[in-house]
Amino acid sequence: MSNQSQSFNVKQSTMEVLFEMSQILNTGLSQKQLQIVTELCEMGVNPEALAKVIQQLKAKQMQQQQPQQQIPNKNDPRIHRK
């Protein structure tokens, strides 16, 4: 087996283990997202800063998925007045 294929197999095994850990920790990251995060860390991106960005993006996504609550208009005829 060549060094290149051994390196690929080691990287693939590592990613599989990382994905299992990610699932156990309920990160919600897909395999592709985890791969991107890992590559960014390998390039020198601060892992803590990256984690904060991911948390902020997930919070923003959750916020956008929730239906927008509208403030009731007191002139709306559907509102029952006592």
PyMOL Python script that loads the backbone (N, CA, C, O; Angstrom):
from pymol import cmd

cmd.read_pdbstr("""\
ATOM      1  N   MET A   1       0.855  -1.185   0.000  1.00  0.00           N
ATOM      2  CA  MET A   1       0.000   0.000   0.000  1.00  0.00           C
ATOM      3  C   MET A   1       0.898   1.244   0.000  1.00  0.00           C
ATOM      4  O   MET A   1       1.865   1.311   0.759  1.00  0.00           O
ATOM      5  N   SER A   2       0.586   2.201  -0.828  1.00  0.00           N
ATOM      6  CA  SER A   2       1.412   3.396  -0.943  1.00  0.00           C
ATOM      7  C   SER A   2       1.185   4.319   0.257  1.00  0.00           C
ATOM      8  O   SER A   2       0.185   4.220   0.967  1.00  0.00           O
ATOM      9  N   ASN A   3       2.136   5.204   0.450  1.00  0.00           N
ATOM     10  CA  ASN A   3       2.010   6.181   1.547  1.00  0.00           C
ATOM     11  C   ASN A   3       0.784   7.061   1.376  1.00  0.00           C
ATOM     12  O   ASN A   3       0.136   7.441   2.351  1.00  0.00           O
ATOM     13  N   GLN A   4       0.472   7.385   0.111  1.00  0.00           N
ATOM     14  CA  GLN A   4      -0.671   8.251  -0.152  1.00  0.00           C
ATOM     15  C   GLN A   4      -1.977   7.558   0.230  1.00  0.00           C
ATOM     16  O   GLN A   4      -2.853   8.183   0.829  1.00  0.00           O
ATOM     17  N   SER A   5      -2.115   6.295  -0.102  1.00  0.00           N
ATOM     18  CA  SER A   5      -3.353   5.586   0.251  1.00  0.00           C
ATOM     19  C   SER A   5      -3.430   5.324   1.744  1.00  0.00           C
ATOM     20  O   SER A   5      -4.522   5.335   2.313  1.00  0.00           O
ATOM     21  N   GLN A   6      -2.290   5.087   2.394  1.00  0.00           N
ATOM     22  CA  GLN A   6      -2.283   4.926   3.854  1.00  0.00           C
ATOM     23  C   GLN A   6      -2.718   6.221   4.524  1.00  0.00           C
ATOM     24  O   GLN A   6      -3.504   6.204   5.472  1.00  0.00           O
ATOM     25  N   SER A   7      -2.211   7.327   4.038  1.00  0.00           N
ATOM     26  CA  SER A   7      -2.572   8.633   4.585  1.00  0.00           C
ATOM     27  C   SER A   7      -4.067   8.891   4.423  1.00  0.00           C
ATOM     28  O   SER A   7      -4.719   9.398   5.336  1.00  0.00           O
ATOM     29  N   PHE A   8      -4.608   8.538   3.254  1.00  0.00           N
ATOM     30  CA  PHE A   8      -6.037   8.713   3.006  1.00  0.00           C
ATOM     31  C   PHE A   8      -6.846   7.851   3.971  1.00  0.00           C
ATOM     32  O   PHE A   8      -7.837   8.316   4.536  1.00  0.00           O
ATOM     33  N   ASN A   9      -6.428   6.589   4.165  1.00  0.00           N
ATOM     34  CA  ASN A   9      -7.147   5.688   5.070  1.00  0.00           C
ATOM     35  C   ASN A   9      -7.119   6.189   6.507  1.00  0.00           C
ATOM     36  O   ASN A   9      -8.121   6.093   7.215  1.00  0.00           O
ATOM     37  N   VAL A  10      -5.990   6.719   6.940  1.00  0.00           N
ATOM     38  CA  VAL A  10      -5.879   7.254   8.299  1.00  0.00           C
ATOM     39  C   VAL A  10      -6.796   8.464   8.455  1.00  0.00           C
ATOM     40  O   VAL A  10      -7.498   8.594   9.458  1.00  0.00           O
ATOM     41  N   LYS A  11      -6.787   9.344   7.460  1.00  0.00           N
ATOM     42  CA  LYS A  11      -7.640  10.539   7.513  1.00  0.00           C
ATOM     43  C   LYS A  11      -9.112  10.145   7.526  1.00  0.00           C
ATOM     44  O   LYS A  11      -9.905  10.718   8.273  1.00  0.00           O
ATOM     45  N   GLN A  12      -9.477   9.165   6.697  1.00  0.00           N
ATOM     46  CA  GLN A  12     -10.861   8.713   6.636  1.00  0.00           C
ATOM     47  C   GLN A  12     -11.283   8.098   7.979  1.00  0.00           C
ATOM     48  O   GLN A  12     -12.384   8.362   8.461  1.00  0.00           O
ATOM     49  N   SER A  13     -10.418   7.287   8.577  1.00  0.00           N
ATOM     50  CA  SER A  13     -10.713   6.672   9.877  1.00  0.00           C
ATOM     51  C   SER A  13     -10.864   7.736  10.955  1.00  0.00           C
ATOM     52  O   SER A  13     -11.752   7.658  11.804  1.00  0.00           O
ATOM     53  N   THR A  14      -9.991   8.723  10.910  1.00  0.00           N
ATOM     54  CA  THR A  14     -10.057   9.821  11.882  1.00  0.00           C
ATOM     55  C   THR A  14     -11.373  10.578  11.748  1.00  0.00           C
ATOM     56  O   THR A  14     -12.008  10.914  12.748  1.00  0.00           O
ATOM     57  N   MET A  15     -11.780  10.846  10.511  1.00  0.00           N
ATOM     58  CA  MET A  15     -13.034  11.563  10.295  1.00  0.00           C
ATOM     59  C   MET A  15     -14.234  10.746  10.763  1.00  0.00           C
ATOM     60  O   MET A  15     -15.200  11.305  11.283  1.00  0.00           O
ATOM     61  N   GLU A  16     -14.180   9.438  10.585  1.00  0.00           N
ATOM     62  CA  GLU A  16     -15.262   8.577  11.053  1.00  0.00           C
ATOM     63  C   GLU A  16     -15.380   8.636  12.574  1.00  0.00           C
ATOM     64  O   GLU A  16     -16.483   8.721  13.113  1.00  0.00           O
ATOM     65  N   VAL A  17     -14.234   8.590  13.266  1.00  0.00           N
ATOM     66  CA  VAL A  17     -14.232   8.675  14.724  1.00  0.00           C
ATOM     67  C   VAL A  17     -14.734  10.045  15.174  1.00  0.00           C
ATOM     68  O   VAL A  17     -15.532  10.143  16.107  1.00  0.00           O
ATOM     69  N   LEU A  18     -14.265  11.102  14.510  1.00  0.00           N
ATOM     70  CA  LEU A  18     -14.715  12.452  14.857  1.00  0.00           C
ATOM     71  C   LEU A  18     -16.219  12.599  14.650  1.00  0.00           C
ATOM     72  O   LEU A  18     -16.895  13.243  15.451  1.00  0.00           O
ATOM     73  N   PHE A  19     -16.742  12.008  13.585  1.00  0.00           N
ATOM     74  CA  PHE A  19     -18.172  12.094  13.325  1.00  0.00           C
ATOM     75  C   PHE A  19     -18.958  11.340  14.398  1.00  0.00           C
ATOM     76  O   PHE A  19     -19.997  11.818  14.853  1.00  0.00           O
ATOM     77  N   GLU A  20     -18.474  10.174  14.801  1.00  0.00           N
ATOM     78  CA  GLU A  20     -19.133   9.436  15.886  1.00  0.00           C
ATOM     79  C   GLU A  20     -19.162  10.268  17.164  1.00  0.00           C
ATOM     80  O   GLU A  20     -20.189  10.343  17.839  1.00  0.00           O
ATOM     81  N   MET A  21     -18.035  10.891  17.494  1.00  0.00           N
ATOM     82  CA  MET A  21     -17.968  11.743  18.680  1.00  0.00           C
ATOM     83  C   MET A  21     -18.933  12.921  18.537  1.00  0.00           C
ATOM     84  O   MET A  21     -19.616  13.294  19.490  1.00  0.00           O
ATOM     85  N   SER A  22     -18.981  13.494  17.346  1.00  0.00           N
ATOM     86  CA  SER A  22     -19.866  14.620  17.080  1.00  0.00           C
ATOM     87  C   SER A  22     -21.319  14.224  17.309  1.00  0.00           C
ATOM     88  O   SER A  22     -22.100  14.995  17.866  1.00  0.00           O
ATOM     89  N   GLN A  23     -21.674  13.020  16.877  1.00  0.00           N
ATOM     90  CA  GLN A  23     -23.044  12.543  17.069  1.00  0.00           C
ATOM     91  C   GLN A  23     -23.337  12.292  18.547  1.00  0.00           C
ATOM     92  O   GLN A  23     -24.417  12.624  19.036  1.00  0.00           O
ATOM     93  N   ILE A  24     -22.373  11.704  19.254  1.00  0.00           N
ATOM     94  CA  ILE A  24     -22.551  11.453  20.693  1.00  0.00           C
ATOM     95  C   ILE A  24     -22.757  12.769  21.435  1.00  0.00           C
ATOM     96  O   ILE A  24     -23.570  12.851  22.355  1.00  0.00           O
ATOM     97  N   LEU A  25     -22.017  13.792  21.029  1.00  0.00           N
ATOM     98  CA  LEU A  25     -22.112  15.110  21.660  1.00  0.00           C
ATOM     99  C   LEU A  25     -23.273  15.939  21.118  1.00  0.00           C
ATOM    100  O   LEU A  25     -23.502  17.067  21.556  1.00  0.00           O
ATOM    101  N   ASN A  26     -24.000  15.371  20.163  1.00  0.00           N
ATOM    102  CA  ASN A  26     -25.179  16.020  19.597  1.00  0.00           C
ATOM    103  C   ASN A  26     -24.864  17.416  19.048  1.00  0.00           C
ATOM    104  O   ASN A  26     -25.552  18.391  19.350  1.00  0.00           O
ATOM    105  N   THR A  27     -23.811  17.482  18.236  1.00  0.00           N
ATOM    106  CA  THR A  27     -23.423  18.777  17.667  1.00  0.00           C
ATOM    107  C   THR A  27     -24.336  19.214  16.535  1.00  0.00           C
ATOM    108  O   THR A  27     -24.470  20.407  16.262  1.00  0.00           O
ATOM    109  N   GLY A  28     -24.965  18.248  15.876  1.00  0.00           N
ATOM    110  CA  GLY A  28     -25.826  18.586  14.752  1.00  0.00           C
ATOM    111  C   GLY A  28     -25.060  18.840  13.465  1.00  0.00           C
ATOM    112  O   GLY A  28     -25.647  19.255  12.466  1.00  0.00           O
ATOM    113  N   LEU A  29     -23.759  18.597  13.476  1.00  0.00           N
ATOM    114  CA  LEU A  29     -22.956  18.816  12.276  1.00  0.00           C
ATOM    115  C   LEU A  29     -23.007  17.583  11.382  1.00  0.00           C
ATOM    116  O   LEU A  29     -22.920  16.452  11.861  1.00  0.00           O
ATOM    117  N   SER A  30     -23.148  17.813  10.081  1.00  0.00           N
ATOM    118  CA  SER A  30     -23.087  16.716   9.117  1.00  0.00           C
ATOM    119  C   SER A  30     -21.628  16.299   8.950  1.00  0.00           C
ATOM    120  O   SER A  30     -20.720  16.971   9.441  1.00  0.00           O
ATOM    121  N   GLN A  31     -21.414  15.192   8.256  1.00  0.00           N
ATOM    122  CA  GLN A  31     -20.035  14.752   8.002  1.00  0.00           C
ATOM    123  C   GLN A  31     -19.278  15.801   7.201  1.00  0.00           C
ATOM    124  O   GLN A  31     -18.109  16.071   7.479  1.00  0.00           O
ATOM    125  N   LYS A  32     -19.930  16.391   6.215  1.00  0.00           N
ATOM    126  CA  LYS A  32     -19.282  17.409   5.389  1.00  0.00           C
ATOM    127  C   LYS A  32     -18.941  18.646   6.225  1.00  0.00           C
ATOM    128  O   LYS A  32     -17.849  19.201   6.104  1.00  0.00           O
ATOM    129  N   GLN A  33     -19.882  19.071   7.071  1.00  0.00           N
ATOM    130  CA  GLN A  33     -19.628  20.237   7.928  1.00  0.00           C
ATOM    131  C   GLN A  33     -18.477  19.959   8.893  1.00  0.00           C
ATOM    132  O   GLN A  33     -17.627  20.821   9.119  1.00  0.00           O
ATOM    133  N   LEU A  34     -18.455  18.770   9.453  1.00  0.00           N
ATOM    134  CA  LEU A  34     -17.384  18.397  10.367  1.00  0.00           C
ATOM    135  C   LEU A  34     -16.040  18.370   9.644  1.00  0.00           C
ATOM    136  O   LEU A  34     -15.022  18.783  10.199  1.00  0.00           O
ATOM    137  N   GLN A  35     -16.043  17.887   8.420  1.00  0.00           N
ATOM    138  CA  GLN A  35     -14.816  17.868   7.630  1.00  0.00           C
ATOM    139  C   GLN A  35     -14.311  19.290   7.389  1.00  0.00           C
ATOM    140  O   GLN A  35     -13.115  19.555   7.506  1.00  0.00           O
ATOM    141  N   ILE A  36     -15.219  20.195   7.054  1.00  0.00           N
ATOM    142  CA  ILE A  36     -14.838  21.590   6.818  1.00  0.00           C
ATOM    143  C   ILE A  36     -14.275  22.216   8.094  1.00  0.00           C
ATOM    144  O   ILE A  36     -13.254  22.903   8.058  1.00  0.00           O
ATOM    145  N   VAL A  37     -14.950  21.974   9.225  1.00  0.00           N
ATOM    146  CA  VAL A  37     -14.487  22.519  10.508  1.00  0.00           C
ATOM    147  C   VAL A  37     -13.089  21.984  10.833  1.00  0.00           C
ATOM    148  O   VAL A  37     -12.213  22.730  11.269  1.00  0.00           O
ATOM    149  N   THR A  38     -12.898  20.694  10.615  1.00  0.00           N
ATOM    150  CA  THR A  38     -11.601  20.073  10.886  1.00  0.00           C
ATOM    151  C   THR A  38     -10.511  20.675  10.007  1.00  0.00           C
ATOM    152  O   THR A  38      -9.412  20.967  10.478  1.00  0.00           O
ATOM    153  N   GLU A  39     -10.821  20.857   8.733  1.00  0.00           N
ATOM    154  CA  GLU A  39      -9.835  21.444   7.818  1.00  0.00           C
ATOM    155  C   GLU A  39      -9.505  22.882   8.200  1.00  0.00           C
ATOM    156  O   GLU A  39      -8.353  23.303   8.097  1.00  0.00           O
ATOM    157  N   LEU A  40     -10.501  23.630   8.636  1.00  0.00           N
ATOM    158  CA  LEU A  40     -10.240  25.002   9.085  1.00  0.00           C
ATOM    159  C   LEU A  40      -9.310  25.010  10.294  1.00  0.00           C
ATOM    160  O   LEU A  40      -8.402  25.837  10.382  1.00  0.00           O
ATOM    161  N   CYS A  41      -9.540  24.084  11.227  1.00  0.00           N
ATOM    162  CA  CYS A  41      -8.661  23.996  12.400  1.00  0.00           C
ATOM    163  C   CYS A  41      -7.243  23.611  11.986  1.00  0.00           C
ATOM    164  O   CYS A  41      -6.269  24.136  12.526  1.00  0.00           O
ATOM    165  N   GLU A  42      -7.131  22.692  11.027  1.00  0.00           N
ATOM    166  CA  GLU A  42      -5.808  22.294  10.531  1.00  0.00           C
ATOM    167  C   GLU A  42      -5.082  23.456   9.870  1.00  0.00           C
ATOM    168  O   GLU A  42      -3.852  23.489   9.844  1.00  0.00           O
ATOM    169  N   MET A  43      -5.848  24.422   9.329  1.00  0.00           N
ATOM    170  CA  MET A  43      -5.250  25.599   8.683  1.00  0.00           C
ATOM    171  C   MET A  43      -4.896  26.685   9.695  1.00  0.00           C
ATOM    172  O   MET A  43      -4.323  27.714   9.337  1.00  0.00           O
ATOM    173  N   GLY A  44      -5.240  26.453  10.953  1.00  0.00           N
ATOM    174  CA  GLY A  44      -4.849  27.401  11.980  1.00  0.00           C
ATOM    175  C   GLY A  44      -5.959  28.266  12.538  1.00  0.00           C
ATOM    176  O   GLY A  44      -5.694  29.154  13.348  1.00  0.00           O
ATOM    177  N   VAL A  45      -7.204  28.028  12.124  1.00  0.00           N
ATOM    178  CA  VAL A  45      -8.322  28.791  12.671  1.00  0.00           C
ATOM    179  C   VAL A  45      -8.490  28.420  14.140  1.00  0.00           C
ATOM    180  O   VAL A  45      -8.417  27.246  14.503  1.00  0.00           O
ATOM    181  N   ASN A  46      -8.714  29.419  14.977  1.00  0.00           N
ATOM    182  CA  ASN A  46      -8.898  29.197  16.420  1.00  0.00           C
ATOM    183  C   ASN A  46     -10.164  28.363  16.644  1.00  0.00           C
ATOM    184  O   ASN A  46     -11.255  28.795  16.269  1.00  0.00           O
ATOM    185  N   PRO A  47     -10.035  27.164  17.255  1.00  0.00           N
ATOM    186  CA  PRO A  47     -11.200  26.294  17.446  1.00  0.00           C
ATOM    187  C   PRO A  47     -12.298  26.916  18.307  1.00  0.00           C
ATOM    188  O   PRO A  47     -13.484  26.705  18.052  1.00  0.00           O
ATOM    189  N   GLU A  48     -11.908  27.682  19.325  1.00  0.00           N
ATOM    190  CA  GLU A  48     -12.907  28.316  20.189  1.00  0.00           C
ATOM    191  C   GLU A  48     -13.691  29.377  19.418  1.00  0.00           C
ATOM    192  O   GLU A  48     -14.910  29.478  19.556  1.00  0.00           O
ATOM    193  N   ALA A  49     -12.996  30.156  18.617  1.00  0.00           N
ATOM    194  CA  ALA A  49     -13.667  31.179  17.813  1.00  0.00           C
ATOM    195  C   ALA A  49     -14.581  30.515  16.790  1.00  0.00           C
ATOM    196  O   ALA A  49     -15.690  30.990  16.545  1.00  0.00           O
ATOM    197  N   LEU A  50     -14.126  29.434  16.202  1.00  0.00           N
ATOM    198  CA  LEU A  50     -14.928  28.702  15.225  1.00  0.00           C
ATOM    199  C   LEU A  50     -16.184  28.126  15.883  1.00  0.00           C
ATOM    200  O   LEU A  50     -17.271  28.169  15.306  1.00  0.00           O
ATOM    201  N   ALA A  51     -16.027  27.591  17.086  1.00  0.00           N
ATOM    202  CA  ALA A  51     -17.178  27.047  17.814  1.00  0.00           C
ATOM    203  C   ALA A  51     -18.207  28.141  18.104  1.00  0.00           C
ATOM    204  O   ALA A  51     -19.410  27.908  17.991  1.00  0.00           O
ATOM    205  N   LYS A  52     -17.736  29.331  18.477  1.00  0.00           N
ATOM    206  CA  LYS A  52     -18.658  30.441  18.751  1.00  0.00           C
ATOM    207  C   LYS A  52     -19.423  30.854  17.493  1.00  0.00           C
ATOM    208  O   LYS A  52     -20.620  31.135  17.543  1.00  0.00           O
ATOM    209  N   VAL A  53     -18.710  30.884  16.368  1.00  0.00           N
ATOM    210  CA  VAL A  53     -19.365  31.240  15.105  1.00  0.00           C
ATOM    211  C   VAL A  53     -20.439  30.202  14.758  1.00  0.00           C
ATOM    212  O   VAL A  53     -21.542  30.555  14.341  1.00  0.00           O
ATOM    213  N   ILE A  54     -20.109  28.936  14.933  1.00  0.00           N
ATOM    214  CA  ILE A  54     -21.073  27.870  14.644  1.00  0.00           C
ATOM    215  C   ILE A  54     -22.291  28.003  15.550  1.00  0.00           C
ATOM    216  O   ILE A  54     -23.424  27.864  15.091  1.00  0.00           O
ATOM    217  N   GLN A  55     -22.064  28.270  16.832  1.00  0.00           N
ATOM    218  CA  GLN A  55     -23.181  28.448  17.770  1.00  0.00           C
ATOM    219  C   GLN A  55     -24.061  29.622  17.353  1.00  0.00           C
ATOM    220  O   GLN A  55     -25.287  29.527  17.393  1.00  0.00           O
ATOM    221  N   GLN A  56     -23.440  30.719  16.957  1.00  0.00           N
ATOM    222  CA  GLN A  56     -24.200  31.895  16.536  1.00  0.00           C
ATOM    223  C   GLN A  56     -25.010  31.606  15.277  1.00  0.00           C
ATOM    224  O   GLN A  56     -26.162  32.025  15.163  1.00  0.00           O
ATOM    225  N   LEU A  57     -24.407  30.893  14.341  1.00  0.00           N
ATOM    226  CA  LEU A  57     -25.126  30.556  13.099  1.00  0.00           C
ATOM    227  C   LEU A  57     -26.304  29.634  13.391  1.00  0.00           C
ATOM    228  O   LEU A  57     -27.379  29.791  12.810  1.00  0.00           O
ATOM    229  N   LYS A  58     -26.104  28.674  14.289  1.00  0.00           N
ATOM    230  CA  LYS A  58     -27.197  27.764  14.643  1.00  0.00           C
ATOM    231  C   LYS A  58     -28.315  28.513  15.358  1.00  0.00           C
ATOM    232  O   LYS A  58     -29.492  28.244  15.115  1.00  0.00           O
ATOM    233  N   ALA A  59     -27.963  29.455  16.242  1.00  0.00           N
ATOM    234  CA  ALA A  59     -28.975  30.243  16.951  1.00  0.00           C
ATOM    235  C   ALA A  59     -29.763  31.093  15.958  1.00  0.00           C
ATOM    236  O   ALA A  59     -30.985  31.209  16.063  1.00  0.00           O
ATOM    237  N   LYS A  60     -29.066  31.678  15.008  1.00  0.00           N
ATOM    238  CA  LYS A  60     -29.723  32.498  13.985  1.00  0.00           C
ATOM    239  C   LYS A  60     -30.660  31.639  13.141  1.00  0.00           C
ATOM    240  O   LYS A  60     -31.767  32.062  12.809  1.00  0.00           O
ATOM    241  N   GLN A  61     -30.214  30.438  12.797  1.00  0.00           N
ATOM    242  CA  GLN A  61     -31.038  29.525  12.018  1.00  0.00           C
ATOM    243  C   GLN A  61     -32.295  29.137  12.796  1.00  0.00           C
ATOM    244  O   GLN A  61     -33.389  29.109  12.232  1.00  0.00           O
ATOM    245  N   MET A  62     -32.145  28.840  14.079  1.00  0.00           N
ATOM    246  CA  MET A  62     -33.293  28.473  14.913  1.00  0.00           C
ATOM    247  C   MET A  62     -34.268  29.640  15.010  1.00  0.00           C
ATOM    248  O   MET A  62     -35.484  29.454  14.961  1.00  0.00           O
ATOM    249  N   GLN A  63     -33.725  30.833  15.148  1.00  0.00           N
ATOM    250  CA  GLN A  63     -34.548  32.029  15.254  1.00  0.00           C
ATOM    251  C   GLN A  63     -35.359  32.244  13.974  1.00  0.00           C
ATOM    252  O   GLN A  63     -36.526  32.631  14.035  1.00  0.00           O
ATOM    253  N   GLN A  64     -34.753  31.997  12.839  1.00  0.00           N
ATOM    254  CA  GLN A  64     -35.438  32.196  11.567  1.00  0.00           C
ATOM    255  C   GLN A  64     -36.465  31.105  11.300  1.00  0.00           C
ATOM    256  O   GLN A  64     -37.422  31.326  10.559  1.00  0.00           O
ATOM    257  N   GLN A  65     -36.280  29.939  11.890  1.00  0.00           N
ATOM    258  CA  GLN A  65     -37.215  28.843  11.676  1.00  0.00           C
ATOM    259  C   GLN A  65     -38.468  28.994  12.528  1.00  0.00           C
ATOM    260  O   GLN A  65     -39.516  28.443  12.188  1.00  0.00           O
ATOM    261  N   GLN A  66     -38.375  29.728  13.623  1.00  0.00           N
ATOM    262  CA  GLN A  66     -39.539  29.929  14.472  1.00  0.00           C
ATOM    263  C   GLN A  66     -40.475  30.922  13.807  1.00  0.00           C
ATOM    264  O   GLN A  66     -40.028  31.908  13.220  1.00  0.00           O
ATOM    265  N   PRO A  67     -41.779  30.661  13.898  1.00  0.00           N
ATOM    266  CA  PRO A  67     -42.715  31.630  13.315  1.00  0.00           C
ATOM    267  C   PRO A  67     -42.600  32.976  14.025  1.00  0.00           C
ATOM    268  O   PRO A  67     -42.462  33.049  15.246  1.00  0.00           O
ATOM    269  N   GLN A  68     -42.660  34.011  13.242  1.00  0.00           N
ATOM    270  CA  GLN A  68     -42.566  35.353  13.813  1.00  0.00           C
ATOM    271  C   GLN A  68     -43.829  35.659  14.608  1.00  0.00           C
ATOM    272  O   GLN A  68     -44.942  35.570  14.091  1.00  0.00           O
ATOM    273  N   GLN A  69     -43.641  36.018  15.860  1.00  0.00           N
ATOM    274  CA  GLN A  69     -44.779  36.376  16.695  1.00  0.00           C
ATOM    275  C   GLN A  69     -45.102  37.841  16.441  1.00  0.00           C
ATOM    276  O   GLN A  69     -44.239  38.715  16.527  1.00  0.00           O
ATOM    277  N   GLN A  70     -46.365  38.081  16.126  1.00  0.00           N
ATOM    278  CA  GLN A  70     -46.782  39.445  15.862  1.00  0.00           C
ATOM    279  C   GLN A  70     -47.445  40.015  17.109  1.00  0.00           C
ATOM    280  O   GLN A  70     -48.153  39.320  17.838  1.00  0.00           O
ATOM    281  N   ILE A  71     -47.197  41.283  17.326  1.00  0.00           N
ATOM    282  CA  ILE A  71     -47.840  41.978  18.440  1.00  0.00           C
ATOM    283  C   ILE A  71     -49.277  42.247  18.031  1.00  0.00           C
ATOM    284  O   ILE A  71     -49.512  42.829  16.972  1.00  0.00           O
ATOM    285  N   PRO A  72     -50.249  41.838  18.846  1.00  0.00           N
ATOM    286  CA  PRO A  72     -51.647  42.045  18.463  1.00  0.00           C
ATOM    287  C   PRO A  72     -51.974  43.535  18.315  1.00  0.00           C
ATOM    288  O   PRO A  72     -51.545  44.371  19.110  1.00  0.00           O
ATOM    289  N   ASN A  73     -52.727  43.823  17.299  1.00  0.00           N
ATOM    290  CA  ASN A  73     -53.188  45.177  17.048  1.00  0.00           C
ATOM    291  C   ASN A  73     -54.502  45.357  17.803  1.00  0.00           C
ATOM    292  O   ASN A  73     -55.440  44.590  17.586  1.00  0.00           O
ATOM    293  N   LYS A  74     -54.590  46.349  18.680  1.00  0.00           N
ATOM    294  CA  LYS A  74     -55.801  46.520  19.489  1.00  0.00           C
ATOM    295  C   LYS A  74     -57.020  46.867  18.638  1.00  0.00           C
ATOM    296  O   LYS A  74     -58.151  46.754  19.112  1.00  0.00           O
ATOM    297  N   ASN A  75     -56.808  47.289  17.386  1.00  0.00           N
ATOM    298  CA  ASN A  75     -57.923  47.607  16.492  1.00  0.00           C
ATOM    299  C   ASN A  75     -58.362  46.411  15.644  1.00  0.00           C
ATOM    300  O   ASN A  75     -59.281  46.525  14.832  1.00  0.00           O
ATOM    301  N   ASP A  76     -57.708  45.275  15.832  1.00  0.00           N
ATOM    302  CA  ASP A  76     -58.049  44.077  15.067  1.00  0.00           C
ATOM    303  C   ASP A  76     -59.396  43.541  15.557  1.00  0.00           C
ATOM    304  O   ASP A  76     -59.546  43.257  16.746  1.00  0.00           O
ATOM    305  N   PRO A  77     -60.382  43.400  14.658  1.00  0.00           N
ATOM    306  CA  PRO A  77     -61.717  42.942  15.072  1.00  0.00           C
ATOM    307  C   PRO A  77     -61.721  41.505  15.577  1.00  0.00           C
ATOM    308  O   PRO A  77     -62.691  41.086  16.209  1.00  0.00           O
ATOM    309  N   ARG A  78     -60.675  40.744  15.319  1.00  0.00           N
ATOM    310  CA  ARG A  78     -60.639  39.366  15.805  1.00  0.00           C
ATOM    311  C   ARG A  78     -60.316  39.283  17.286  1.00  0.00           C
ATOM    312  O   ARG A  78     -60.506  38.238  17.909  1.00  0.00           O
ATOM    313  N   ILE A  79     -59.832  40.373  17.846  1.00  0.00           N
ATOM    314  CA  ILE A  79     -59.507  40.393  19.278  1.00  0.00           C
ATOM    315  C   ILE A  79     -60.767  40.682  20.052  1.00  0.00           C
ATOM    316  O   ILE A  79     -61.461  41.663  19.786  1.00  0.00           O
ATOM    317  N   HIS A  80     -61.061  39.833  21.003  1.00  0.00           N
ATOM    318  CA  HIS A  80     -62.262  39.994  21.831  1.00  0.00           C
ATOM    319  C   HIS A  80     -62.001  41.007  22.920  1.00  0.00           C
ATOM    320  O   HIS A  80     -61.030  40.909  23.671  1.00  0.00           O
ATOM    321  N   ARG A  81     -62.872  41.967  22.989  1.00  0.00           N
ATOM    322  CA  ARG A  81     -62.749  42.986  24.044  1.00  0.00           C
ATOM    323  C   ARG A  81     -63.773  42.717  25.101  1.00  0.00           C
ATOM    324  O   ARG A  81     -64.881  42.263  24.816  1.00  0.00           O
ATOM    325  N   LYS A  82     -63.408  42.995  26.301  1.00  0.00           N
ATOM    326  CA  LYS A  82     -64.333  42.815  27.429  1.00  0.00           C
ATOM    327  C   LYS A  82     -64.870  44.125  27.875  1.00  0.00           C
ATOM    328  O   LYS A  82     -65.664  44.178  28.814  1.00  0.00           O
TER     329      LYS A  82
END
""", "prot")
cmd.dss("prot")
cmd.show_as("cartoon", "prot")
cmd.util.cbc("prot")
cmd.orient("prot")
